[in-house]
Amino acid sequence: MASKAAISEKKSKIERVSIEETIASDSAMLSTQLQVLFERLFSPTSKKSLRRFSSSETAKLLGVTDSYVRHIATQDETVTSEKSPGGRRTFSLEEVNAIRQVLGRTKPSYLPGRRDGDHLQTIAVTNFKGGSGKTTTAIHLAQYLALRGYRVLALDLDPQASMSAILGYQPEFDVNENETLYGAIRYDENRRPISDIVRQTYFPGLDLIPGNLELHEFEHDTPRALAARDAEDTDLFFMRVGSALAEIDDRYDVVVIDCPPTLGFLTLSALCAATAVLITVHPQMLDVASMNQFLAMTSDLLNVVKEAGGDLEYDWMRYVVTRYEANDGPQAQITAFLRSLFGERVLTQMMVKSTAVSDAGLSKQTIYEAGRETMHRQTYDRAVEAMDGVNMEIETLVRAAWGRA
């Protein structure tokens, strides 16, 4: 008869499992179920599409009156629109942009993009503290600028690829090998032109370079490339993102980079490619303490990069307060504390915490995509007003960098 110790040991061996096998199994199960869930939400034969805009929404986007929008829609043959069952005119974003072109014939200020001599604005949105609202900030900024008529490239450098998913590309299923920015910045013969990687989205004026877990490869390859670096044509790692973007410089007005939530080679290369930096801050003491570590580490690493020849001249750097709750006393105190320290480097407008943004996110949408009729109107209006406030302030910084009022 087996002893109790032997039985216990046998039972222990049966229960003991390989952690890598468990993780692999869990990943496979989760991936399968995510695909099933995604197909329920979005049919495999359909793609995300952007809603149409009412004449009043169109007027707000263009900065003109509702009646003038309707006048142009009826008088100019280059502008089309549709009428709802109730007789109200609605416009796609392409049609909004067509009206923008009509307006720009007599007043160029209606066309906000780059002009001769204006440099590409590359905005790196960064923070290595999870939950700081980095991706939410980046995607809403990219869409806001596209709605205003800018040519925008969203660059997803976060291996978690939430930006890509919101813009209609599931990182597990729609983004294959060598189809992230890694394909354009890798060190071997499989490197490809960045123009081959750019994808159009359902959002007119907004293109995307998607991300997925492949981006981690750059972190693994760079130390080996640095150790073996003896070829004259091998760029230093911190120049590679900027060099890739230079190939498509003339195609865009603004690039918005969703940086990884880590301070690795990819983030440093993005910061060297940037002309501006936006740091998200959740006004909680632990988050601010974490940001302090992030700033100290970033400063040390960027000093090393600068000594090696990196270009770290920025048009502007700002902190944006995210997930702000107006009725939260401690958050108000921390925000005031940050303003006392950093002054105008903290954006005046704040990204408020809103159920409207969360509700829109449940269906992989932003507040700009969700219609006003889909939720409580006052909640929706407050969310849009706060989001517009933040993004309008950033747009002002972009225009100032181009020498415009």
C-alpha positions in Angstrom: 0.0 0.0 0.0 1.4 3.4 -1.1 2.4 5.8 1.7 0.7 9.1 2.1 3.9 10.9 1.1 4.0 8.9 -2.2 0.4 9.6 -2.9 0.9 13.3 -2.1 4.0 13.5 -4.4 2.1 11.8 -7.3 -0.8 14.2 -6.9 1.5 17.1 -6.9 3.1 16.0 -10.1 -0.3 15.6 -11.7 -1.3 19.1 -10.7 2.0 20.7 -11.6 1.8 22.2 -15.1 4.2 24.0 -17.4 3.6 27.8 -17.2 4.5 28.4 -20.8 2.1 25.6 -21.9 -0.7 27.1 -19.8 -0.1 30.6 -21.1 0.0 29.3 -24.7 -3.2 27.4 -24.2 -4.9 30.4 -22.6 -3.7 32.6 -25.4 -5.1 30.2 -28.1 -8.5 30.0 -26.3 -8.7 33.7 -25.9 -7.7 34.4 -29.5 -10.4 32.1 -30.8 -13.1 33.6 -28.6 -12.0 37.2 -29.5 -12.4 36.2 -33.2 -15.9 34.9 -32.5 -16.8 38.0 -30.6 -15.4 40.3 -33.3 -17.3 38.5 -36.0 -20.5 39.0 -34.0 -19.9 42.7 -33.7 -18.6 43.1 -37.2 -19.5 40.8 -40.0 -16.4 39.3 -41.8 -17.8 40.7 -45.0 -18.3 44.2 -43.7 -15.9 47.0 -42.6 -16.2 49.9 -40.2 -17.7 53.0 -41.7 -18.0 56.5 -40.5 -21.4 57.9 -39.8 -22.9 60.9 -41.7 -23.0 64.4 -40.3 -26.0 66.7 -40.0 -25.9 70.1 -41.6 -25.4 71.7 -38.2 -22.5 69.4 -37.4 -21.0 70.1 -40.8 -21.3 73.8 -40.2 -19.5 73.5 -36.9 -16.7 71.5 -38.5 -16.2 74.2 -41.2 -16.8 77.2 -39.1 -19.7 78.6 -41.1 -23.4 78.9 -40.6 -25.9 76.0 -41.1 -27.8 78.0 -43.7 -24.5 78.6 -45.7 -23.8 74.9 -45.7 -27.3 74.2 -47.1 -26.8 77.0 -49.7 -23.5 75.5 -51.0 -25.0 72.0 -51.1 -27.8 73.2 -53.3 -25.8 75.6 -55.5 -22.4 74.0 -56.1 -22.4 71.0 -58.4 -19.2 69.6 -56.9 -21.0 69.1 -53.5 -23.3 66.2 -52.9 -25.4 65.2 -49.9 -28.2 62.9 -48.9 -31.6 63.7 -47.4 -32.9 61.8 -44.4 -36.5 60.5 -44.4 -37.4 63.7 -42.5 -35.9 65.8 -45.2 -32.8 66.9 -43.4 -29.5 67.0 -45.3 -26.6 64.8 -44.1 -23.0 64.8 -45.3 -20.2 62.2 -45.4 -16.8 63.4 -44.3 -15.8 63.3 -48.0 -18.7 65.7 -48.8 -17.7 67.9 -45.9 -14.2 68.1 -47.3 -15.7 69.0 -50.7 -17.5 72.0 -49.2 -14.1 72.9 -47.5 -12.5 73.0 -51.0 -15.3 75.2 -52.2 -14.8 77.6 -49.3 -11.0 77.5 -49.9 -11.3 78.9 -53.4 -12.0 82.4 -52.0 -10.5 82.1 -48.5 -7.4 79.8 -48.2 -7.7 79.7 -44.4 -10.5 77.2 -44.8 -7.8 74.8 -46.0 -5.7 74.2 -42.8 -3.0 71.9 -44.0 0.7 72.5 -44.7 1.8 75.2 -47.1 5.2 75.8 -48.7 7.9 75.9 -46.0 5.7 74.1 -43.4 7.4 71.1 -41.9 5.6 67.8 -41.0 4.2 67.9 -37.5 5.0 64.6 -35.7 3.4 64.4 -32.3 4.5 61.7 -30.0 1.9 60.8 -27.3 3.7 59.1 -24.5 3.7 57.9 -20.9 4.8 54.5 -19.5 2.1 54.3 -16.8 -0.8 52.2 -17.9 -4.3 53.8 -17.7 -3.1 57.3 -18.3 -5.3 57.7 -21.4 -2.5 57.7 -23.9 -4.2 55.8 -26.7 -7.6 57.5 -26.1 -5.8 60.9 -26.4 -3.9 59.9 -29.5 -6.8 58.4 -31.4 -9.2 61.3 -30.6 -6.5 63.8 -31.6 -5.9 62.0 -34.9 -9.6 61.9 -35.7 -10.2 65.5 -34.6 -7.5 66.8 -37.0 -8.9 64.7 -39.9 -12.3 66.1 -39.2 -10.8 69.6 -39.5 -9.3 68.8 -42.9 -5.7 67.9 -42.1 -4.0 64.9 -43.8 -3.2 62.7 -40.8 -1.2 59.6 -40.3 -1.8 57.6 -37.1 1.3 55.5 -36.2 0.6 52.7 -33.8 3.8 51.8 -32.0 2.1 50.1 -29.0 2.4 46.3 -29.4 -1.1 46.1 -27.7 -2.4 47.9 -30.8 -5.5 49.4 -29.3 -5.3 52.3 -31.8 -5.3 49.8 -34.7 -8.3 48.0 -33.3 -10.3 51.2 -33.0 -9.4 52.1 -36.5 -10.8 48.8 -37.8 -7.8 46.5 -37.9 -7.6 43.7 -35.4 -3.9 43.1 -34.6 -4.3 39.4 -34.2 -6.1 38.8 -37.5 -5.7 41.7 -39.9 -2.0 42.6 -39.4 0.5 40.0 -40.7 4.2 39.6 -40.5 6.2 42.7 -41.6 3.0 44.8 -41.8 3.8 47.1 -38.8 6.4 49.8 -38.7 8.9 47.1 -37.7 8.9 46.2 -41.4 10.3 49.6 -42.3 12.8 50.0 -39.6 14.2 46.4 -39.2 17.9 45.8 -39.7 17.9 43.0 -42.2 17.2 42.4 -45.9 13.5 42.1 -45.2 13.2 45.8 -44.6 10.5 47.3 -46.8 9.4 50.8 -47.9 7.1 52.5 -45.3 4.6 53.4 -48.1 3.9 49.6 -48.5 2.8 49.5 -44.8 0.5 52.5 -44.7 -3.2 51.6 -44.8 -6.3 53.6 -45.5 -9.0 53.7 -42.9 -12.8 54.2 -43.1 -12.1 57.7 -41.7 -11.4 60.0 -44.7 -8.1 61.9 -44.3 -6.8 59.5 -41.7 -4.3 56.7 -42.7 -2.8 54.2 -40.3 0.3 52.2 -39.8 -1.0 49.4 -37.6 0.7 47.7 -34.7 0.8 44.2 -33.1 3.2 42.1 -31.0 5.7 42.1 -33.9 6.9 45.5 -32.7 8.7 43.8 -29.8 11.2 42.5 -32.3 12.8 45.9 -32.6 13.6 45.8 -28.9 15.3 42.4 -29.4 17.1 43.3 -32.7 18.6 46.6 -31.7 21.1 45.4 -29.1 22.4 42.8 -31.6 22.6 45.5 -34.3 24.5 47.9 -32.0 26.9 45.2 -31.0 27.6 44.2 -34.6 27.5 47.7 -36.0 30.4 48.2 -38.5 28.6 49.0 -41.7 28.5 52.6 -42.8 24.9 52.4 -44.0 23.5 51.1 -40.7 21.5 53.9 -39.1 21.6 54.2 -35.4 18.4 52.9 -33.8 17.2 56.4 -32.8 17.2 57.6 -36.4 15.1 54.8 -37.9 11.6 56.0 -37.2 12.4 59.5 -38.4 14.1 58.2 -41.6 11.1 56.0 -42.4 8.7 58.9 -42.0 10.8 61.1 -44.2 10.0 58.8 -47.1 6.3 59.9 -46.9 6.8 63.4 -45.6 4.9 65.1 -48.4 1.8 63.0 -48.0 0.7 64.3 -44.6 0.3 67.4 -42.5 0.4 65.7 -39.1 1.6 62.3 -37.8 0.2 61.2 -34.4 2.3 58.5 -32.7 0.8 56.3 -30.0 4.1 55.3 -28.2 4.6 52.1 -26.3 4.0 52.2 -22.6 7.7 51.4 -22.0 10.9 53.4 -22.3 12.7 51.2 -24.8 14.4 51.6 -28.2 11.2 52.1 -30.0 10.0 54.9 -27.8 13.3 56.7 -28.0 13.3 56.4 -31.7 9.8 57.9 -31.8 10.8 60.7 -29.5 13.8 61.5 -31.9 11.4 61.5 -34.9 8.9 63.8 -33.2 8.6 67.6 -33.6 6.4 67.8 -30.5 5.7 65.7 -27.4 2.4 65.2 -25.5 2.6 63.5 -22.1 -0.6 62.2 -20.6 -1.1 62.6 -16.9 -3.8 61.0 -14.8 -4.1 63.3 -11.7 -3.6 60.7 -9.0 -0.6 60.8 -6.7 0.7 57.3 -7.7 0.4 58.3 -11.4 2.3 61.5 -10.8 5.0 59.7 -8.9 5.3 57.3 -11.7 5.5 60.1 -14.2 8.4 61.6 -12.2 10.3 58.4 -12.7 9.4 58.4 -16.4 10.7 62.0 -16.8 14.0 61.3 -15.0 14.7 58.2 -17.0 13.7 59.8 -20.3 16.0 62.8 -19.6 19.0 60.5 -18.9 18.4 58.4 -22.0 17.8 61.4 -24.3 21.0 63.0 -23.1 22.8 59.9 -24.3 21.0 60.0 -27.6 21.7 63.7 -28.1 25.4 63.1 -27.5 25.3 60.4 -30.2 23.8 62.9 -32.7 20.1 62.6 -32.1 17.9 65.6 -33.0 15.8 66.6 -29.9 14.6 70.1 -30.9 10.9 70.2 -30.4 8.3 72.8 -31.4 6.5 72.3 -28.2 6.1 69.9 -25.3 2.9 69.7 -23.2 1.3 67.7 -20.4 -2.4 66.9 -20.8 -4.5 66.0 -17.8 -6.6 62.9 -18.6 -9.6 61.1 -17.0 -10.3 64.2 -14.9 -13.2 64.2 -12.5 -14.3 67.8 -11.7 -15.9 66.7 -8.4 -12.8 64.9 -7.1 -11.1 67.3 -4.7 -7.7 65.5 -4.6 -7.6 65.5 -8.5 -8.2 69.2 -8.5 -5.4 69.7 -6.0 -2.9 67.6 -8.0 -3.8 69.4 -11.2 -3.3 72.8 -9.5 0.1 71.4 -8.2 1.2 70.5 -11.7 0.2 73.9 -13.1 2.2 75.6 -10.3 5.2 73.6 -11.3 5.0 73.5 -15.1 3.0 76.6 -15.9 1.8 76.8 -19.6 3.3 73.4 -20.3 0.1 71.9 -18.8 -2.7 72.3 -21.3 -5.5 74.6 -20.1 -8.1 72.2 -21.2 -8.5 68.7 -19.6 -9.7 65.4 -20.9 -12.6 64.6 -18.6 -13.6 61.2 -17.5 -16.9 60.5 -19.3 -19.3 57.6 -19.6 -19.9 58.8 -23.1 -16.3 58.0 -24.1 -16.5 54.6 -22.3 -19.9 53.7 -23.9 -18.5 54.5 -27.4 -15.5 52.4 -26.7 -17.7 49.3 -26.1 -18.4 49.2 -29.8 -14.8 50.1 -30.8 -15.8 53.7 -31.5 -14.6 57.1 -30.3 -16.8 60.0 -29.2 -16.4 61.5 -32.6 -17.8 58.4 -34.3 -20.7 57.8 -32.0 -23.8 59.7 -32.9 -25.5 62.1 -30.4 -28.6 60.0 -30.6 -26.8 56.9 -29.3 -26.6 58.1 -25.7 -27.7 60.8 -23.2 -27.4 64.0 -25.1 -26.1 66.2 -22.2 -23.4 63.6 -21.4 -22.5 63.3 -25.1 -22.3 67.1 -25.5 -20.1 67.5 -22.4 -17.7 64.8 -23.6 -17.4 66.3 -27.1 -16.9 69.8 -25.7 -14.1 68.6 -23.4 -12.4 66.6 -26.1 -12.7 69.4 -28.6 -11.2 71.8 -26.1 -8.1 69.7 -25.6 -7.6 69.0 -29.3 -8.3 72.6 -30.3 -5.5 73.7 -28.0 -3.2 71.2 -29.6 -4.2 72.4 -33.1 -3.3 75.9 -32.0 0.2 74.7 -31.1 0.5 73.0 -34.5 -0.6 76.1 -36.4 1.8 78.2 -34.3 4.7 75.9 -35.2 3.8 76.8 -38.8 3.8 80.5 -38.0 0.1 81.0 -38.1 -2.2 82.7 -35.7 
